[in-house]
Amino acid sequence: MSKGNRKGYCVAIFLGLFMASFTMPQQSSKLQEKIDNAIVTTYGVEDFSLEPIIIPEEMNQATKAEFSGEHFYEIVNSNGVLGYAYVGTAASMKKEFEYILMFNTDLSIKKSKVLIYRENYGRQIGSQRWLKQFIGLTPNDELTYGKNIDAIAGATISASSMTRATDEILQSIKTLKEQNIIPLK
């Protein structure tokens, strides 16, 4: 590679990294905005904070769902704990989508919502008509797509992925609850 080509190559890499530093936080702030909006509309509060629930690594490895990092939160305001939220990512046909499961203080599902969906097909999983079947489910429930969770024509991969993710979260919460890892208020 000639000296001129190397210089151009280095400039292209630098510009790519420079631009990525501006675009990556936008998605993060867009996701955070959607999380906040979901909580405001679900719990009917404007003022709240999300307090991460830190799960010990050995317990995280014992669960089906990912609880490391910032996935599981206590939703708190001046009145105390309002509930819990799990923010996750699931597979769609070619990409992934972000979702949130919001829980009552007894760990039953209060609401589920698809936050960011990137495919042209399968958007039906974002409809509350389909998502409302998760409301009221508890860690004692086991979910099976097409049996106790309705299938969706045209969204098979995304809907089964959302069902599997929800089931894994519920089963993981059951494990964490049995081990007294999750603080119930």
Sequence and secondary structure as in RCSB ss.txt:
>XXXX:A:sequence
MSKGNRKGYCVAIFLGLFMASFTMPQQSSKLQEKIDNAIVTTYGVEDFSLEPIIIPEEMNQATKAEFSGEHFYEI
VNSNGVLGYAYVGTAASMKKEFEYILMFNTDLSIKKSKVLIYRENYGRQIGSQRWLKQFIGLTPNDELTYGKNID
AIAGATISASSMTRATDEILQSIKTLKEQNIIPLK
>XXXX:A:secstr
  HHHHHHHHHHHHHHHHHHHHHHHHHHHHHHHHHHHHHHHHHT SS EEEE    HHHHHTSSS  SSSSEEEE
EETTEEEEEEEEEEEE SSSEEEEEEEE TTS EEEEEEEE   SS GGGGSHHHHGGGTT  TT    BTTTB 
  TT HHHHHHHHHHHHHHHHHHHHHHHTT S   
